[in-house]
Amino acid sequence: MGTVHLAQFRAERRANTLLERIRAAAGADQLALVQALILDHALGAEFSANDFRDLLPDDLPHGLLGAAVRGLAASRTITATGRTVPSTSPATHGHRITVYRLTAAAEELAPAA
């Protein structure tokens, strides 16, 4: 394992640990609410975290939206499109965030409208 790979591994491990702490701090109902909102919106549309900020309750733990998105991506329910957009969150100063879509396998499981 080269130095770059080890550094990437360590950074991802730290990020995953932080995401687990965020998920643990949130109630199961809060995480389920965020993931349900994402999945409902994802049917037939590409999306980023920008699409949900104004729809979520103000009392959600900081970082839960990102943790929910990362969890859905890790479970292969959603997948990155390869595109990014500027974040609309003032705290992020417009850094680029990933655009996602529902995976084909997840679309097959979705109920017909």
C-alpha positions as MATLAB code, in Angstrom:
seq = 'MGTVHLAQFRAERRANTLLERIRAAAGADQLALVQALILDHALGAEFSANDFRDLLPDDLPHGLLGAAVRGLAASRTITATGRTVPSTSPATHGHRITVYRLTAAAEELAPAA';
ca = [
       0.000    0.000    0.000;
       1.623    3.284   -1.084;
       1.676    6.495    0.923;
      -1.115    8.069   -1.112;
      -3.325    5.021   -0.668;
      -2.649    4.875    3.057;
      -3.500    8.567    3.411;
      -6.730    8.040    1.467;
      -7.602    5.035    3.607;
      -7.033    6.996    6.811;
      -9.041    9.989    5.577;
     -11.951    7.773    4.576;
     -11.811    5.952    7.901;
     -11.969    9.279    9.785;
     -14.873   10.432    7.615;
     -16.754    7.176    8.155;
     -16.210    7.405   11.915;
     -17.603   10.945   11.904;
     -20.600    9.869    9.823;
     -21.311    7.027   12.244;
     -21.216    9.488   15.153;
     -23.651   11.771   13.330;
     -25.993    8.851   12.605;
     -25.777    7.690   16.221;
     -26.571   11.205   17.507;
     -29.684   11.337   15.357;
     -32.719    9.342   16.268;
     -33.630    6.443   14.006;
     -36.763    8.377   13.065;
     -34.726   11.394   11.977;
     -32.430    9.312    9.774;
     -35.418    7.461    8.300;
     -37.143   10.787    7.548;
     -34.115   12.155    5.693;
     -33.528    8.951    3.744;
     -37.222    8.664    2.812;
     -37.209   12.253    1.548;
     -34.111   11.567   -0.534;
     -35.514    8.355   -2.004;
     -38.890    9.928   -2.760;
     -37.174   12.763   -4.618;
     -34.732   10.402   -6.337;
     -37.433    8.574   -8.261;
     -36.831    9.727  -11.796;
     -34.538   12.649  -10.957;
     -30.912   13.446  -10.350;
     -30.270   15.319   -7.111;
     -27.749   16.770   -4.716;
     -27.947   17.742   -1.054;
     -28.969   21.211   -2.271;
     -32.402   19.815   -3.143;
     -33.232   18.949    0.463;
     -31.895   21.659    2.770;
     -35.058   23.767    2.670;
     -37.313   20.717    3.078;
     -35.778   19.353    6.289;
     -36.692   20.312    9.846;
     -34.345   22.819   11.487;
     -33.751   20.601   14.515;
     -31.893   17.842   12.651;
     -28.342   17.196   13.873;
     -25.665   19.009   11.877;
     -24.326   16.738    9.160;
     -27.246   14.295    9.095;
     -28.140   15.088    5.478;
     -24.607   14.273    4.334;
     -24.523   11.151    6.487;
     -27.836    9.971    5.038;
     -26.639   10.540    1.464;
     -23.333    8.765    2.119;
     -25.178    5.859    3.736;
     -27.471    5.460    0.734;
     -24.469    5.600   -1.595;
     -22.567    3.037    0.494;
     -25.568    0.689    0.333;
     -25.643    1.178   -3.464;
     -29.167    2.551   -3.353;
     -27.972    5.757   -5.022;
     -24.926    6.337   -7.180;
     -22.866    9.345   -8.195;
     -23.493   10.641  -11.709;
     -19.958   11.958  -12.136;
     -21.208   15.540  -11.995;
     -20.880   18.099   -9.218;
     -22.620   21.384   -8.439;
     -21.756   24.252   -6.080;
     -23.197   23.801   -2.599;
     -25.901   26.290   -1.640;
     -25.127   25.979    2.076;
     -23.517   29.218    3.292;
     -21.295   27.231    5.650;
     -19.596   25.457    2.733;
     -18.652   28.618    0.803;
     -19.858   27.070   -2.455;
     -17.606   24.014   -2.560;
     -18.610   21.372   -5.085;
     -20.954   18.564   -4.037;
     -21.856   15.351   -5.816;
     -24.946   14.847   -7.958;
     -26.592   11.437   -7.465;
     -29.286    9.275   -9.012;
     -31.129    6.157   -7.913;
     -29.396    2.940   -8.983;
     -31.083    0.647  -11.504;
     -31.492   -2.048   -8.818;
     -33.216    0.423   -6.472;
     -35.486    1.663   -9.286;
     -36.645   -1.918   -9.870;
     -37.719   -2.157   -6.220;
     -39.580    1.175   -6.257;
     -43.374    0.932   -6.271;
     -45.089    1.926   -9.502;
     -46.629    5.392   -9.382;
];
